[in-house]
Structure formats: C-alpha cells, structure tokens
Amino acid sequence: MKLNLDVRKTLLENTVQYREEAKKWRSKAQGAEKALLDTKKALEHQSNAIQQKIAAGTKTRREWFESFHHFRTSKGTLVVGGRNAKQNDTLFSKHCSKEEWFLHAEIRGAPAVVVKNPNASEEELQQAAQFAASYSSAWKREFGSIDVYAVRTEQVSKHFQGGYIDQGAFAIAGERKWFKNTLLGLYVCLDPDTLKISVKPAGLFDSAGGSGLCVKLLPGIKEKAAVSKAIKAYFAKKLFGQGKKVKLDEDEITKVVPGDSTVIGE
C-alpha cells in the first residue's frame, strides 16, 4: 500500500493526519452500515404489515351466504336458508333470482330455503328438502319427519289480495312439488385445513360414503349447548390424533346446530 506523505510536515504530523482521516472514513462506514440495517428493518416491518393485512382480509372476507344456513348439494349447487324470520325476508327479497327453487317445511316456524339453480336435479331438491326440514321447528318438537314443498320463486310473494304477509311468511300461488315424510337429520363437519364448520343433510352425507370430520345429529333431548361442546371435543380429539393442536370456535358450531339433539358417533 502506498502512502502520500507531506514533506512539509514531520513524520508525527503525517501520522496524526492519517489517523484523523482513518477515523473519518471509519465513522462514514459505520454510518452507512447503520443506514443499511435501518433500511432492512423498515422493509421487513413493511412486509410484515402487508402480510398481516392480507391475512386479516382473507380471514374476515365472507361470502354473502355465510350469514345464512347453507350447504352445497352433491352436484355443487348452493342451497341457502334463513336463520330467522328477518333473514327469510332478506333471502327472498335480495338473493332470489327468477325460476330458482323455493322450499319450505309444512309447519309454522321454518326457514325459507332457496336452491340457487333453476335446473337442480330431483336428487338435489331432495337434499334441499331434508335441509329445510331439519332447520324447521319440527326438530325442536322431535319429529322424525315432516312434509316439505318446493315451488319456483316466481310463485312466491309477500303480498296477498288486500294486504301484506307478516315477516318471515309468504303467499304461495299454483301447484307445489311435495317431498312427503322427509326425514330430519344433519351432519356437522369440520374442514381440518381451514377449520370452517359446515353442514350436510344426512342423506347426502350417507350416500357419499360418509368421509371426513363429521358428526351426525338427529332430533333429541341433549341440550344444544351440550351438543356443541360434545362436537367441539370430538373434533379437537380427532385433530390432536392427526398431530394438530388448534383452538376451535364453539360459537360457530352452535350456529349450525338446529336444537336439542341426539349425537351419533361422538
């Protein structure tokens, strides 16, 4: 390494000068290193913030039908039912299209159920009928079966001659397609990856061979809260056996349980 010495200065003075310059460059290097580290931390923080926003958005984003009772038929058709009288009206007024199917159990206190496919098969309508029956008041009265009818949505109205139908109720015109003595029964299921709770009419699940994390419910005397706890414990045990230790939301289970029940295979 070559050094340029100032001949007008002594050796000591040259040494002192190089020391000062070395300190200056060392300080600049340390400053640059700190600035680089600070920039890296800022970028990591920004990246984490973006990932958190994405995760939060994914977690909270819900489809319109998720606030209602719903399931998919064996052919993938969406079937949606009201949880109460207000939702019955909302479902009919905002989420019904022309020529879709409208189902209702033949009992006071039943959900409006809409099959979101005008060309739904007979098998799909039977599945929707069991869904409609299971979420009706027939479950709370421990009926084993109930009649369910289906009509096109254009046969349904909130008006009758001279007046307006009460909240959650409807006027039906024309012929009805009947599903007599429809059995009550549901499966409550858990997706082990997303931890989402879903339901399937018992006939649909049984005909598919009954696979997955599911518990069968029939009308019974075990209180709804106890049923939800039992289902949660069953799922937790199954997931733990698969090496997964997770927290399950019991409220999400309670939302889909029709009422006091008999739990099969818990």
Secondary structure, 3 states (H helix, E strand, C coil): CCCCCCCCCCHHHHHHHHHHHHHHHHHHHHHHHHHHHHHHHHHHHHHHHHHHHHHHHHHHCCCHHHHCEEEECCCCCEEEECCCHHHHHHHHHHCCCCCCEEEEECCCCCCCEEECCCCCCHHHHHHHHHHHHHCCHHHHCCCCEEEEEEEEHHHEECEECCEECCCCCCEECCCCEEEEEEECCEEEEECCCCCCEEEEEHHHHHHCCCCCEEEEEEEEEECHHHHHHHHHHHHHHHHHHCCCCCCCCHHHHHHHCCCCEEEECC
